[in-house]
Amino acid sequence: YEMWPPREGQVLFDNLRRVHELSPDKHIVMSEACQEMGPRIGDWTLGERYGEAIIRDLNNWLEAWIDWNLILDPSGGPNHVHNYVSAPVIADVERDKVLFLSSFFYIAHFSRFIKPGAKRILAGSNRDALETTAFANPDGSLAVVVMNRMD
């Protein structure tokens, strides 16, 4: 959906809903999520962008969300076309360090609580700053994810 024309710089998440309505038997998967312009260590807006995208995608019939590059080096590579991006995990081999960026923690939050086979249920908020999604897990537990975009 990232190629569909954005409206005022925003992804049209409702296009996912439209695809589902046209072909409810098809599985919708985000398979190449990433952050452009290389790693930005300590930048929590990267994670927030992931959180908003994951919530809005899930709320519009997406079934799986996969990052394009889970681990990259500090430059955002290696990359043969010089298209350096960020990743949830940065492996700094020269300094023998592994860095977990904000996107890692956002992805972990969803995967920790929403279990395989979970069914999405209605969730909402009357506050514009809150993004919400909820699932009924196969074991009967509920997983509710709420993200405060303003704080």
N, CA, C and O atoms as a GROMACS GRO file, in nm:
protein
  604
    1TYR      N    1   0.080  -0.120   0.000
    1TYR     CA    2   0.000   0.000   0.000
    1TYR      C    3   0.084   0.125   0.000
    1TYR      O    4   0.032   0.233  -0.028
    2GLU      N    5   0.211   0.115   0.030
    2GLU     CA    6   0.295   0.234   0.036
    2GLU      C    7   0.304   0.306  -0.097
    2GLU      O    8   0.340   0.424  -0.101
    3MET      N    9   0.273   0.238  -0.207
    3MET     CA   10   0.281   0.301  -0.338
    3MET      C   11   0.152   0.375  -0.372
    3MET      O   12   0.149   0.453  -0.467
    4TRP      N   13   0.048   0.352  -0.296
    4TRP     CA   14  -0.076   0.421  -0.325
    4TRP      C   15  -0.060   0.567  -0.288
    4TRP      O   16   0.008   0.598  -0.190
    5PRO      N   17  -0.121   0.656  -0.362
    5PRO     CA   18  -0.094   0.800  -0.340
    5PRO      C   19  -0.132   0.846  -0.199
    5PRO      O   20  -0.246   0.828  -0.155
    6PRO      N   21  -0.037   0.905  -0.129
    6PRO     CA   22  -0.068   0.957   0.005
    6PRO      C   23  -0.150   1.085  -0.004
    6PRO      O   24  -0.141   1.161  -0.101
    7ARG      N   25  -0.228   1.108   0.098
    7ARG     CA   26  -0.308   1.228   0.108
    7ARG      C   27  -0.245   1.313   0.217
    7ARG      O   28  -0.246   1.276   0.334
    8GLU      N   29  -0.189   1.426   0.178
    8GLU     CA   30  -0.123   1.516   0.273
    8GLU      C   31  -0.014   1.443   0.352
    8GLU      O   32   0.000   1.464   0.472
    9GLY      N   33   0.062   1.359   0.284
    9GLY     CA   34   0.172   1.290   0.349
    9GLY      C   35   0.133   1.170   0.432
    9GLY      O   36   0.219   1.111   0.498
   10GLN      N   37   0.007   1.131   0.432
   10GLN     CA   38  -0.039   1.018   0.513
   10GLN      C   39  -0.067   0.897   0.426
   10GLN      O   40  -0.120   0.910   0.316
   11VAL      N   41  -0.032   0.780   0.476
   11VAL     CA   42  -0.066   0.656   0.408
   11VAL      C   43  -0.216   0.637   0.417
   11VAL      O   44  -0.277   0.670   0.519
   12LEU      N   45  -0.276   0.586   0.312
   12LEU     CA   46  -0.420   0.564   0.310
   12LEU      C   47  -0.451   0.425   0.365
   12LEU      O   48  -0.470   0.330   0.289
   13PHE      N   49  -0.457   0.414   0.497
   13PHE     CA   50  -0.477   0.285   0.561
   13PHE      C   51  -0.610   0.222   0.522
   13PHE      O   52  -0.622   0.099   0.520
   14ASP      N   53  -0.711   0.305   0.490
   14ASP     CA   54  -0.840   0.248   0.454
   14ASP      C   55  -0.835   0.173   0.321
   14ASP      O   56  -0.929   0.100   0.289
   15ASN      N   57  -0.728   0.189   0.243
   15ASN     CA   58  -0.713   0.108   0.122
   15ASN      C   59  -0.702  -0.040   0.157
   15ASN      O   60  -0.746  -0.125   0.080
   16LEU      N   61  -0.645  -0.071   0.272
   16LEU     CA   62  -0.637  -0.210   0.316
   16LEU      C   63  -0.777  -0.266   0.339
   16LEU      O   64  -0.807  -0.379   0.301
   17ARG      N   65  -0.862  -0.185   0.401
   17ARG     CA   66  -1.001  -0.228   0.424
   17ARG      C   67  -1.070  -0.252   0.291
   17ARG      O   68  -1.144  -0.350   0.276
   18ARG      N   69  -1.047  -0.164   0.194
   18ARG     CA   70  -1.109  -0.180   0.063
   18ARG      C   71  -1.062  -0.308  -0.006
   18ARG      O   72  -1.142  -0.379  -0.068
   19VAL      N   73  -0.934  -0.338   0.004
   19VAL     CA   74  -0.882  -0.462  -0.055
   19VAL      C   75  -0.950  -0.581   0.011
   19VAL      O   76  -0.989  -0.676  -0.058
   20HIS      N   77  -0.963  -0.578   0.143
   20HIS     CA   78  -1.030  -0.688   0.214
   20HIS      C   79  -1.175  -0.702   0.169
   20HIS      O   80  -1.223  -0.813   0.147
   21GLU      N   81  -1.245  -0.591   0.155
   21GLU     CA   82  -1.385  -0.596   0.112
   21GLU      C   83  -1.398  -0.656  -0.028
   21GLU      O   84  -1.494  -0.728  -0.056
   22LEU      N   85  -1.303  -0.626  -0.115
   22LEU     CA   86  -1.307  -0.680  -0.252
   22LEU      C   87  -1.267  -0.827  -0.258
   22LEU      O   88  -1.317  -0.902  -0.342
   23SER      N   89  -1.178  -0.869  -0.169
   23SER     CA   90  -1.128  -1.007  -0.169
   23SER      C   91  -1.108  -1.057  -0.027
   23SER      O   92  -0.994  -1.071   0.018
   24PRO      N   93  -1.218  -1.084   0.045
   24PRO     CA   94  -1.205  -1.122   0.186
   24PRO      C   95  -1.133  -1.255   0.208
   24PRO      O   96  -1.093  -1.285   0.320
   25ASP      N   97  -1.116  -1.335   0.104
   25ASP     CA   98  -1.047  -1.463   0.116
   25ASP      C   99  -0.895  -1.449   0.103
   25ASP      O  100  -0.823  -1.547   0.120
   26LYS      N  101  -0.847  -1.330   0.073
   26LYS     CA  102  -0.703  -1.306   0.056
   26LYS      C  103  -0.641  -1.260   0.187
   26LYS      O  104  -0.706  -1.195   0.269
   27HIS      N  105  -0.514  -1.295   0.206
   27HIS     CA  106  -0.438  -1.254   0.324
   27HIS      C  107  -0.359  -1.128   0.290
   27HIS      O  108  -0.290  -1.123   0.189
   28ILE      N  109  -0.370  -1.026   0.375
   28ILE     CA  110  -0.299  -0.900   0.353
   28ILE      C  111  -0.180  -0.896   0.449
   28ILE      O  112  -0.197  -0.909   0.570
   29VAL      N  113  -0.060  -0.877   0.393
   29VAL     CA  114   0.063  -0.881   0.471
   29VAL      C  115   0.149  -0.759   0.438
   29VAL      O  116   0.169  -0.727   0.321
   30MET      N  117   0.200  -0.692   0.540
   30MET     CA  118   0.304  -0.590   0.520
   30MET      C  119   0.434  -0.666   0.525
   30MET      O  120   0.470  -0.724   0.628
   31SER      N  121   0.508  -0.666   0.414
   31SER     CA  122   0.627  -0.750   0.406
   31SER      C  123   0.757  -0.673   0.393
   31SER      O  124   0.864  -0.734   0.395
   32GLU      N  125   0.752  -0.542   0.380
   32GLU     CA  126   0.877  -0.467   0.362
   32GLU      C  127   0.874  -0.334   0.437
   32GLU      O  128   0.903  -0.230   0.379
   33ALA      N  129   0.840  -0.337   0.563
   33ALA     CA  130   0.840  -0.214   0.642
   33ALA      C  131   0.983  -0.172   0.671
   33ALA      O  132   1.068  -0.257   0.698
   34CYS      N  133   1.010  -0.043   0.667
   34CYS     CA  134   1.143   0.006   0.704
   34CYS      C  135   1.138   0.157   0.727
   34CYS      O  136   1.040   0.224   0.693
   35GLN      N  137   1.244   0.208   0.784
   35GLN     CA  138   1.262   0.351   0.807
   35GLN      C  139   1.373   0.399   0.715
   35GLN      O  140   1.481   0.341   0.712
   36GLU      N  141   1.348   0.503   0.641
   36GLU     CA  142   1.445   0.555   0.546
   36GLU      C  143   1.554   0.636   0.615
   36GLU      O  144   1.544   0.668   0.733
   37MET      N  145   1.658   0.669   0.541
   37MET     CA  146   1.767   0.760   0.580
   37MET      C  147   1.860   0.703   0.687
   37MET      O  148   1.919   0.781   0.762
   38GLY      N  149   1.874   0.574   0.696
   38GLY     CA  150   1.971   0.515   0.787
   38GLY      C  151   1.929   0.516   0.932
   38GLY      O  152   1.831   0.581   0.969
   39PRO      N  153   2.003   0.445   1.016
   39PRO     CA  154   1.971   0.436   1.159
   39PRO      C  155   1.982   0.572   1.229
   39PRO      O  156   2.071   0.651   1.200
   40ARG      N  157   1.890   0.596   1.319
   40ARG     CA  158   1.893   0.714   1.404
   40ARG      C  159   1.883   0.667   1.548
   40ARG      O  160   1.774   0.654   1.605
   41ILE      N  161   1.997   0.642   1.606
   41ILE     CA  162   2.006   0.588   1.741
   41ILE      C  163   1.941   0.685   1.840
   41ILE      O  164   1.968   0.805   1.838
   42GLY      N  165   1.854   0.632   1.925
   42GLY     CA  166   1.790   0.713   2.028
   42GLY      C  167   1.668   0.791   1.982
   42GLY      O  168   1.610   0.865   2.062
   43ASP      N  169   1.629   0.778   1.858
   43ASP     CA  170   1.514   0.852   1.803
   43ASP      C  171   1.386   0.771   1.823
   43ASP      O  172   1.362   0.674   1.752
   44TRP      N  173   1.305   0.812   1.919
   44TRP     CA  174   1.182   0.738   1.950
   44TRP      C  175   1.071   0.763   1.850
   44TRP      O  176   0.971   0.691   1.850
   45THR      N  177   1.086   0.865   1.764
   45THR     CA  178   0.982   0.887   1.662
   45THR      C  179   0.980   0.772   1.561
   45THR      O  180   0.877   0.746   1.500
   46LEU      N  181   1.092   0.703   1.543
   46LEU     CA  182   1.094   0.587   1.454
   46LEU      C  183   1.001   0.478   1.506
   46LEU      O  184   0.920   0.423   1.431
   47GLY      N  185   1.012   0.448   1.634
   47GLY     CA  186   0.925   0.348   1.695
   47GLY      C  187   0.780   0.390   1.692
   47GLY      O  188   0.691   0.309   1.667
   48GLU      N  189   0.756   0.519   1.716
   48GLU     CA  190   0.618   0.568   1.714
   48GLU      C  191   0.558   0.554   1.575
   48GLU      O  192   0.440   0.522   1.560
   49ARG      N  193   0.639   0.578   1.473
   49ARG     CA  194   0.590   0.561   1.336
   49ARG      C  195   0.552   0.414   1.312
   49ARG      O  196   0.449   0.385   1.251
   50TYR      N  197   0.636   0.322   1.361
   50TYR     CA  198   0.604   0.180   1.350
   50TYR      C  199   0.474   0.149   1.425
   50TYR      O  200   0.385   0.082   1.372
   51GLY      N  201   0.464   0.198   1.548
   51GLY     CA  202   0.345   0.170   1.629
   51GLY      C  203   0.218   0.215   1.561
   51GLY      O  204   0.120   0.140   1.556
   52GLU      N  205   0.218   0.337   1.510
   52GLU     CA  206   0.100   0.388   1.441
   52GLU      C  207   0.068   0.303   1.318
   52GLU      O  208  -0.048   0.268   1.295
   53ALA      N  209   0.169   0.271   1.240
   53ALA     CA  210   0.147   0.191   1.119
   53ALA      C  211   0.093   0.052   1.153
   53ALA      O  212   0.000   0.004   1.088
   54ILE      N  213   0.152  -0.012   1.253
   54ILE     CA  214   0.108  -0.147   1.290
   54ILE      C  215  -0.037  -0.144   1.338
   54ILE      O  216  -0.117  -0.227   1.296
   55ILE      N  217  -0.071  -0.050   1.426
   55ILE     CA  218  -0.208  -0.042   1.477
   55ILE      C  219  -0.306  -0.016   1.364
   55ILE      O  220  -0.407  -0.085   1.352
   56ARG      N  221  -0.278   0.082   1.281
   56ARG     CA  222  -0.372   0.115   1.173
   56ARG      C  223  -0.381   0.003   1.070
   56ARG      O  224  -0.488  -0.024   1.017
   57ASP      N  225  -0.269  -0.063   1.043
   57ASP     CA  226  -0.272  -0.178   0.952
   57ASP      C  227  -0.358  -0.290   1.010
   57ASP      O  228  -0.446  -0.342   0.942
   58LEU      N  229  -0.333  -0.327   1.135
   58LEU     CA  230  -0.409  -0.435   1.198
   58LEU      C  231  -0.558  -0.402   1.204
   58LEU      O  232  -0.642  -0.490   1.187
   59ASN      N  233  -0.590  -0.276   1.228
   59ASN     CA  234  -0.731  -0.236   1.234
   59ASN      C  235  -0.798  -0.236   1.097
   59ASN      O  236  -0.920  -0.218   1.088
   60ASN      N  237  -0.721  -0.254   0.992
   60ASN     CA  238  -0.775  -0.256   0.856
   60ASN      C  239  -0.742  -0.387   0.785
   60ASN      O  240  -0.710  -0.388   0.666
   61TRP      N  241  -0.751  -0.497   0.860
   61TRP     CA  242  -0.748  -0.633   0.807
   61TRP      C  243  -0.611  -0.689   0.774
   61TRP      O  244  -0.601  -0.797   0.716
   62LEU      N  245  -0.504  -0.620   0.810
   62LEU     CA  246  -0.372  -0.678   0.789
   62LEU      C  247  -0.353  -0.797   0.882
   62LEU      O  248  -0.394  -0.791   0.998
   63GLU      N  249  -0.292  -0.904   0.834
   63GLU     CA  250  -0.274  -1.025   0.914
   63GLU      C  251  -0.132  -1.047   0.963
   63GLU      O  252  -0.111  -1.121   1.059
   64ALA      N  253  -0.035  -0.984   0.900
   64ALA     CA  254   0.104  -1.001   0.941
   64ALA      C  255   0.181  -0.874   0.906
   64ALA      O  256   0.152  -0.807   0.807
   65TRP      N  257   0.280  -0.843   0.989
   65TRP     CA  258   0.359  -0.721   0.971
   65TRP      C  259   0.505  -0.759   0.987
   65TRP      O  260   0.548  -0.798   1.095
   66ILE      N  261   0.582  -0.747   0.878
   66ILE     CA  262   0.720  -0.795   0.876
   66ILE      C  263   0.814  -0.681   0.840
   66ILE      O  264   0.792  -0.610   0.741
   67ASP      N  265   0.918  -0.663   0.919
   67ASP     CA  266   1.018  -0.561   0.888
   67ASP      C  267   1.106  -0.611   0.774
   67ASP      O  268   1.135  -0.730   0.765
   68TRP      N  269   1.146  -0.521   0.687
   68TRP     CA  270   1.229  -0.557   0.572
   68TRP      C  271   1.368  -0.603   0.617
   68TRP      O  272   1.420  -0.703   0.566
   69ASN      N  273   1.427  -0.531   0.711
   69ASN     CA  274   1.561  -0.563   0.762
   69ASN      C  275   1.556  -0.566   0.914
   69ASN      O  276   1.540  -0.460   0.976
   70LEU      N  277   1.568  -0.680   0.974
   70LEU     CA  278   1.566  -0.685   1.120
   70LEU      C  279   1.699  -0.642   1.180
   70LEU      O  280   1.701  -0.585   1.290
   71ILE      N  281   1.810  -0.668   1.110
   71ILE     CA  282   1.942  -0.632   1.162
   71ILE      C  283   2.024  -0.568   1.050
   71ILE      O  284   2.033  -0.623   0.940
   72LEU      N  285   2.082  -0.452   1.079
   72LEU     CA  286   2.172  -0.385   0.986
   72LEU      C  287   2.295  -0.335   1.061
   72LEU      O  288   2.300  -0.341   1.184
   73ASP      N  289   2.393  -0.286   0.986
   73ASP     CA  290   2.511  -0.227   1.050
   73ASP      C  291   2.485  -0.079   1.081
   73ASP      O  292   2.382  -0.026   1.040
   74PRO      N  293   2.575  -0.011   1.150
   74PRO     CA  294   2.551   0.129   1.191
   74PRO      C  295   2.529   0.227   1.075
   74PRO      O  296   2.474   0.335   1.097
   75SER      N  297   2.569   0.191   0.954
   75SER     CA  298   2.545   0.280   0.840
   75SER      C  299   2.409   0.257   0.776
   75SER      O  300   2.366   0.336   0.692
   76GLY      N  301   2.341   0.149   0.816
   76GLY     CA  302   2.213   0.115   0.755
   76GLY      C  303   2.230   0.018   0.640
   76GLY      O  304   2.144   0.009   0.553
   77GLY      N  305   2.339  -0.053   0.638
   77GLY     CA  306   2.368  -0.149   0.531
   77GLY      C  307   2.402  -0.284   0.591
   77GLY      O  308   2.368  -0.309   0.707
   78PRO      N  309   2.466  -0.369   0.518
   78PRO     CA  310   2.519  -0.345   0.385
   78PRO      C  311   2.408  -0.334   0.281
   78PRO      O  312   2.299  -0.390   0.297
   79ASN      N  313   2.439  -0.261   0.176
   79ASN     CA  314   2.340  -0.238   0.072
   79ASN      C  315   2.410  -0.210  -0.059
   79ASN      O  316   2.487  -0.114  -0.069
   80HIS      N  317   2.385  -0.290  -0.159
   80HIS     CA  318   2.454  -0.275  -0.287
   80HIS      C  319   2.402  -0.159  -0.372
   80HIS      O  320   2.467  -0.122  -0.470
   81VAL      N  321   2.288  -0.101  -0.336
   81VAL     CA  322   2.236   0.013  -0.414
   81VAL      C  323   2.242   0.144  -0.335
   81VAL      O  324   2.187   0.245  -0.378
   82HIS      N  325   2.309   0.142  -0.220
   82HIS     CA  326   2.327   0.262  -0.136
   82HIS      C  327   2.194   0.322  -0.090
   82HIS      O  328   2.181   0.443  -0.078
   83ASN      N  329   2.099   0.235  -0.066
   83ASN     CA  330   1.968   0.274  -0.013
   83ASN      C  331   1.969   0.242   0.136
   83ASN      O  332   1.908   0.144   0.179
   84TYR      N  333   2.038   0.324   0.215
   84TYR     CA  334   2.058   0.294   0.356
   84TYR      C  335   1.933   0.326   0.437
   84TYR      O  336   1.877   0.435   0.426
   85VAL      N  337   1.892   0.230   0.517
   85VAL     CA  338   1.771   0.242   0.597
   85VAL      C  339   1.804   0.205   0.741
   85VAL      O  340   1.917   0.169   0.774
   86SER      N  341   1.703   0.214   0.826
   86SER     CA  342   1.720   0.176   0.966
   86SER      C  343   1.667   0.034   0.985
   86SER      O  344   1.606  -0.023   0.894
   87ALA      N  345   1.690  -0.021   1.100
   87ALA     CA  346   1.641  -0.154   1.136
   87ALA      C  347   1.615  -0.157   1.286
   87ALA      O  348   1.672  -0.076   1.359
   88PRO      N  349   1.532  -0.249   1.333
   88PRO     CA  350   1.509  -0.259   1.477
   88PRO      C  351   1.635  -0.292   1.557
   88PRO      O  352   1.646  -0.252   1.673
   89VAL      N  353   1.729  -0.363   1.495
   89VAL     CA  354   1.852  -0.401   1.563
   89VAL      C  355   1.971  -0.356   1.478
   89VAL      O  356   1.975  -0.381   1.357
   90ILE      N  357   2.067  -0.291   1.542
   90ILE     CA  358   2.190  -0.248   1.475
   90ILE      C  359   2.306  -0.328   1.534
   90ILE      O  360   2.329  -0.327   1.655
   91ALA      N  361   2.378  -0.398   1.448
   91ALA     CA  362   2.494  -0.477   1.490
   91ALA      C  363   2.620  -0.399   1.455
   91ALA      O  364   2.656  -0.385   1.339
   92ASP      N  365   2.687  -0.350   1.560
   92ASP     CA  366   2.812  -0.277   1.542
   92ASP      C  367   2.926  -0.375   1.568
   92ASP      O  368   2.974  -0.388   1.681
   93VAL      N  369   2.968  -0.443   1.463
   93VAL     CA  370   3.069  -0.548   1.475
   93VAL      C  371   3.203  -0.492   1.519
   93VAL      O  372   3.274  -0.555   1.598
   94GLU      N  373   3.239  -0.374   1.471
   94GLU     CA  374   3.368  -0.315   1.506
   94GLU      C  375   3.381  -0.287   1.655
   94GLU      O  376   3.489  -0.300   1.713
   95ARG      N  377   3.269  -0.249   1.719
   95ARG     CA  378   3.273  -0.220   1.863
   95ARG      C  379   3.214  -0.333   1.946
   95ARG      O  380   3.200  -0.320   2.068
   96ASP      N  381   3.178  -0.444   1.880
   96ASP     CA  382   3.123  -0.561   1.947
   96ASP      C  383   2.999  -0.524   2.029
   96ASP      O  384   2.986  -0.562   2.145
   97LYS      N  385   2.907  -0.449   1.965
   97LYS     CA  386   2.785  -0.404   2.033
   97LYS      C  387   2.662  -0.435   1.948
   97LYS      O  388   2.667  -0.436   1.825
   98VAL      N  389   2.554  -0.461   2.018
   98VAL     CA  390   2.424  -0.476   1.954
   98VAL      C  391   2.334  -0.368   2.013
   98VAL      O  392   2.319  -0.358   2.135
   99LEU      N  393   2.274  -0.288   1.927
   99LEU     CA  394   2.187  -0.179   1.971
   99LEU      C  395   2.043  -0.210   1.931
   99LEU      O  396   2.016  -0.250   1.818
  100PHE      N  397   1.953  -0.192   2.025
  100PHE     CA  398   1.811  -0.213   1.999
  100PHE      C  399   1.745  -0.076   1.985
  100PHE      O  400   1.740   0.000   2.081
  101LEU      N  401   1.696  -0.047   1.866
  101LEU     CA  402   1.634   0.082   1.840
  101LEU      C  403   1.488   0.080   1.884
  101LEU      O  404   1.433  -0.025   1.915
  102SER      N  405   1.426   0.197   1.886
  102SER     CA  406   1.289   0.208   1.936
  102SER      C  407   1.192   0.119   1.859
  102SER      O  408   1.097   0.067   1.919
  103SER      N  409   1.212   0.100   1.730
  103SER     CA  410   1.122   0.014   1.652
  103SER      C  411   1.123  -0.130   1.706
  103SER      O  412   1.021  -0.198   1.699
  104PHE      N  413   1.236  -0.176   1.759
  104PHE     CA  414   1.244  -0.310   1.818
  104PHE      C  415   1.144  -0.324   1.932
  104PHE      O  416   1.071  -0.423   1.941
  105PHE      N  417   1.140  -0.224   2.020
  105PHE     CA  418   1.053  -0.231   2.137
  105PHE      C  419   0.906  -0.220   2.100
  105PHE      O  420   0.820  -0.280   2.165
  106TYR      N  421   0.876  -0.143   1.997
  106TYR     CA  422   0.737  -0.134   1.950
  106TYR      C  423   0.693  -0.267   1.891
  106TYR      O  424   0.584  -0.316   1.923
  107ILE      N  425   0.774  -0.326   1.805
  107ILE     CA  426   0.740  -0.456   1.747
  107ILE      C  427   0.726  -0.560   1.858
  107ILE      O  428   0.633  -0.641   1.856
  108ALA      N  429   0.818  -0.559   1.955
  108ALA     CA  430   0.814  -0.655   2.065
  108ALA      C  431   0.686  -0.643   2.146
  108ALA      O  432   0.631  -0.744   2.190
  109HIS      N  433   0.638  -0.522   2.164
  109HIS     CA  434   0.516  -0.501   2.242
  109HIS      C  435   0.397  -0.572   2.177
  109HIS      O  436   0.318  -0.637   2.245
  110PHE      N  437   0.383  -0.558   2.047
  110PHE     CA  438   0.273  -0.626   1.976
  110PHE      C  439   0.290  -0.777   1.982
  110PHE      O  440   0.196  -0.848   2.017
  111SER      N  441   0.408  -0.826   1.949
  111SER     CA  442   0.429  -0.971   1.941
  111SER      C  443   0.425  -1.038   2.077
  111SER      O  444   0.398  -1.158   2.086
  112ARG      N  445   0.452  -0.965   2.183
  112ARG     CA  446   0.449  -1.022   2.317
  112ARG      C  447   0.305  -1.050   2.362
  112ARG      O  448   0.280  -1.148   2.433
  113PHE      N  449   0.211  -0.966   2.322
  113PHE     CA  450   0.075  -0.978   2.375
  113PHE      C  451  -0.027  -1.034   2.276
  113PHE      O  452  -0.123  -1.099   2.318
  114ILE      N  453  -0.009  -1.010   2.147
  114ILE     CA  454  -0.101  -1.062   2.046
  114ILE      C  455  -0.047  -1.198   2.001
  114ILE      O  456   0.058  -1.205   1.937
  115LYS      N  457  -0.119  -1.303   2.033
  115LYS     CA  458  -0.071  -1.440   2.009
  115LYS      C  459  -0.114  -1.491   1.871
  115LYS      O  460  -0.214  -1.444   1.816
  116PRO      N  461  -0.039  -1.587   1.816
  116PRO     CA  462  -0.080  -1.648   1.688
  116PRO      C  463  -0.222  -1.702   1.697
  116PRO      O  464  -0.258  -1.767   1.795
  117GLY      N  465  -0.302  -1.675   1.596
  117GLY     CA  466  -0.441  -1.720   1.594
  117GLY      C  467  -0.538  -1.623   1.659
  117GLY      O  468  -0.658  -1.650   1.662
  118ALA      N  469  -0.489  -1.511   1.712
  118ALA     CA  470  -0.576  -1.412   1.776
  118ALA      C  471  -0.672  -1.352   1.674
  118ALA      O  472  -0.640  -1.342   1.555
  119LYS      N  473  -0.790  -1.313   1.720
  119LYS     CA  474  -0.891  -1.249   1.636
  119LYS      C  475  -0.907  -1.104   1.680
  119LYS      O  476  -0.923  -1.076   1.798
  120ARG      N  477  -0.903  -1.014   1.583
  120ARG     CA  478  -0.918  -0.872   1.616
  120ARG      C  479  -1.060  -0.844   1.661
  120ARG      O  480  -1.157  -0.894   1.603
  121ILE      N  481  -1.071  -0.763   1.765
  121ILE     CA  482  -1.201  -0.720   1.815
  121ILE      C  483  -1.204  -0.567   1.815
  121ILE      O  484  -1.100  -0.502   1.807
  122LEU      N  485  -1.322  -0.512   1.825
  122LEU     CA  486  -1.339  -0.367   1.818
  122LEU      C  487  -1.275  -0.299   1.938
  122LEU      O  488  -1.293  -0.340   2.052
  123ALA      N  489  -1.200  -0.194   1.910
  123ALA     CA  490  -1.140  -0.111   2.015
  123ALA      C  491  -1.138   0.032   1.963
  123ALA      O  492  -1.124   0.054   1.843
  124GLY      N  493  -1.152   0.125   2.051
  124GLY     CA  494  -1.149   0.264   2.009
  124GLY      C  495  -1.124   0.357   2.126
  124GLY      O  496  -1.118   0.314   2.241
  125SER      N  497  -1.108   0.483   2.094
  125SER     CA  498  -1.083   0.584   2.195
  125SER      C  499  -1.150   0.713   2.152
  125SER      O  500  -1.166   0.740   2.033
  126ASN      N  501  -1.189   0.792   2.251
  126ASN     CA  502  -1.246   0.922   2.218
  126ASN      C  503  -1.140   1.032   2.224
  126ASN      O  504  -1.174   1.150   2.222
  127ARG      N  505  -1.015   0.994   2.233
  127ARG     CA  506  -0.904   1.090   2.235
  127ARG      C  507  -0.823   1.075   2.106
  127ARG      O  508  -0.778   0.966   2.072
  128ASP      N  509  -0.805   1.186   2.037
  128ASP     CA  510  -0.734   1.184   1.909
  128ASP      C  511  -0.590   1.134   1.922
  128ASP      O  512  -0.538   1.075   1.828
  129ALA      N  513  -0.527   1.157   2.035
  129ALA     CA  514  -0.386   1.121   2.051
  129ALA      C  515  -0.365   0.972   2.073
  129ALA      O  516  -0.252   0.924   2.068
  130LEU      N  517  -0.472   0.897   2.098
  130LEU     CA  518  -0.458   0.754   2.128
  130LEU      C  519  -0.488   0.669   2.006
  130LEU      O  520  -0.592   0.684   1.941
  131GLU      N  521  -0.396   0.579   1.976
  131GLU     CA  522  -0.417   0.476   1.873
  131GLU      C  523  -0.443   0.346   1.948
  131GLU      O  524  -0.370   0.314   2.041
  132THR      N  525  -0.546   0.270   1.908
  132THR     CA  526  -0.580   0.148   1.981
  132THR      C  527  -0.608   0.032   1.886
  132THR      O  528  -0.654   0.051   1.773
  133THR      N  529  -0.578  -0.086   1.934
  133THR     CA  530  -0.620  -0.209   1.868
  133THR      C  531  -0.638  -0.314   1.977
  133THR      O  532  -0.577  -0.305   2.083
  134ALA      N  533  -0.720  -0.414   1.951
  134ALA     CA  534  -0.745  -0.518   2.051
  134ALA      C  535  -0.769  -0.652   1.982
  134ALA      O  536  -0.820  -0.658   1.870
  135PHE      N  537  -0.731  -0.758   2.054
  135PHE     CA  538  -0.743  -0.893   2.000
  135PHE      C  539  -0.789  -0.988   2.110
  135PHE      O  540  -0.754  -0.972   2.227
  136ALA      N  541  -0.869  -1.088   2.069
  136ALA     CA  542  -0.903  -1.200   2.157
  136ALA      C  543  -0.805  -1.312   2.122
  136ALA      O  544  -0.806  -1.364   2.010
  137ASN      N  545  -0.721  -1.348   2.218
  137ASN     CA  546  -0.622  -1.454   2.197
  137ASN      C  547  -0.689  -1.591   2.206
  137ASN      O  548  -0.793  -1.605   2.270
  138PRO      N  549  -0.631  -1.693   2.142
  138PRO     CA  550  -0.690  -1.827   2.146
  138PRO      C  551  -0.708  -1.884   2.286
  138PRO      O  552  -0.796  -1.968   2.308
  139ASP      N  553  -0.626  -1.840   2.383
  139ASP     CA  554  -0.639  -1.890   2.521
  139ASP      C  555  -0.747  -1.819   2.601
  139ASP      O  556  -0.764  -1.845   2.720
  140GLY      N  557  -0.821  -1.727   2.536
  140GLY     CA  558  -0.928  -1.654   2.602
  140GLY      C  559  -0.886  -1.520   2.660
  140GLY      O  560  -0.971  -1.442   2.702
  141SER      N  561  -0.758  -1.492   2.662
  141SER     CA  562  -0.711  -1.362   2.712
  141SER      C  563  -0.733  -1.254   2.607
  141SER      O  564  -0.747  -1.282   2.488
  142LEU      N  565  -0.737  -1.131   2.654
  142LEU     CA  566  -0.750  -1.016   2.564
  142LEU      C  567  -0.618  -0.941   2.558
  142LEU      O  568  -0.551  -0.924   2.660
  143ALA      N  569  -0.582  -0.897   2.440
  143ALA     CA  570  -0.463  -0.814   2.422
  143ALA      C  571  -0.510  -0.679   2.369
  143ALA      O  572  -0.570  -0.670   2.262
  144VAL      N  573  -0.483  -0.575   2.445
  144VAL     CA  574  -0.519  -0.439   2.405
  144VAL      C  575  -0.390  -0.358   2.396
  144VAL      O  576  -0.314  -0.353   2.492
  145VAL      N  577  -0.367  -0.296   2.282
  145VAL     CA  578  -0.250  -0.212   2.264
  145VAL      C  579  -0.299  -0.069   2.245
  145VAL      O  580  -0.380  -0.041   2.158
  146VAL      N  581  -0.248   0.020   2.330
  146VAL     CA  582  -0.283   0.162   2.323
  146VAL      C  583  -0.153   0.241   2.310
  146VAL      O  584  -0.059   0.220   2.387
  147MET      N  585  -0.149   0.330   2.214
  147MET     CA  586  -0.031   0.414   2.194
  147MET      C  587  -0.072   0.560   2.204
  147MET      O  588  -0.165   0.604   2.136
  148ASN      N  589  -0.002   0.634   2.288
  148ASN     CA  590  -0.024   0.777   2.303
  148ASN      C  591   0.073   0.849   2.210
  148ASN      O  592   0.192   0.857   2.238
  149ARG      N  593   0.023   0.902   2.099
  149ARG     CA  594   0.109   0.965   2.000
  149ARG      C  595   0.166   1.099   2.044
  149ARG      O  596   0.261   1.148   1.983
  150MET      N  597   0.112   1.157   2.145
  150MET     CA  598   0.154   1.292   2.183
  150MET      C  599   0.254   1.295   2.298
  150MET      O  600   0.308   1.401   2.328
  151ASP      N  601   0.279   1.182   2.361
  151ASP     CA  602   0.362   1.185   2.482
  151ASP      C  603   0.447   1.060   2.492
  151ASP      O  604   0.524   1.045   2.588
   0.00000   0.00000   0.00000
